[in-house]
Amino acid sequence: MNLADAADAALEATIAPSFSRIGPVVRSRLDHWGDTASRLDGRVVVVTGATSGLGLAASRTLLARGAQVEIVARSPDKAAATAEQLREAVPGAALGITIADTADLDRLHDAAAELRSRHSRIDVLVHNAGALNTSYAAAPSGLEQTVASQVVGPFLFSALLCDRLESAAPGRILWVTSGGMYTEPLRVDGLSMRPEDYRGTVAYARAKRAQVTLAEMMAARVAVSSLVVHSMHPGWALTPGVERSLPVFRKVMGPLLRTVDEGADTIVWLASDDGAPIDQTGRLWLDRRVRATHRRAATRAADTAEERARLWEWVSEAAGTDFPARSTGEG
């Protein structure tokens, strides 16, 4: 084991150093991250939830490297303000806007059709949208908002854009999850929580657990030469979502929280690097390294073949499609 591997293992053995900004500060030096930046001219990247936080930071860096970025956002006003901000930061940026809520399945069909009309090839789809909601809300489909926006909607969007992604050979689907998923087992019956049982942090962690499992299962259904699927978690980053939903955690952690750019680094790396991110598929990453999907025996024991099959059946039924969807009927 070399020095970089030993230091990384020591950090990962305990949560706080690995997930805090200590992680990227140490790992970036040991693994020489500054030596791996690449140009992305001609590549098309679709980013959901790009109006703030990790999505905004990733979009800015991708644009600066020459990618054409399509931001998908719920609010037309926020999308327009974000576009103006990005064009100021990156003059001449190749930037597009699509308005859609990832919890609104009908609107995602329209959004996919818009993107398909503009692009014969999409290189990367980043599933970043999703908030930790402190109170219960229902999506237009009737599902609870968290699981609709962060599990069912992204699965549907992936299916609708699958052939465009495969045209990139390989395209890339990236799920932005959370370290909070380590606290919850895969439990399909509890994914779409009821109003009387709703707890925001639990709903969020369960959705993030489902994302990681779906990334693994989606990856197994497509050839690595045509499409790779990964999940990543950003560690503890100081995003607007953390400010809003976890004020106590934000106060306690203070300067140990990562910046949004540090949190978004692995998104950009997975989207752009032509080495490890396309040599393998179905993995969970933190700080440009593959991570275990379980830290507790209880969550590992719940991750059975039967429960995975139930998850796939439930999500594909809720989304109204399987993956990959070989024919979308939308050009």
Protein Blocks (a to p, Z undefined) as FASTA:
>chain_A
ZZklmmmmmmmmpmklmmmmmlmmmmmmmnommlmgccfehiacddehilgcjllmmmmm
mmmnopacddddfblklmmmmmmmmmmmmghiacddddddfklmklmmmmmmmmmmmpmb
dfbdcdfbccddfbdcddfkopafklmmmmmmmmmmmmmmmmmmmmnopadddddddfkl
mmpccdfklmmccfklgcfklmmmmmmmmmmmmmmmmmmmpcfkloccddddebjaddfk
lmmmmmmlmmmnmmmpccfklmmmmmmmmmmmcclmmmpghiaceehiacdfbfbfklmm
mmcfklmmmmmmmmmmmnopacddfbgonZZ
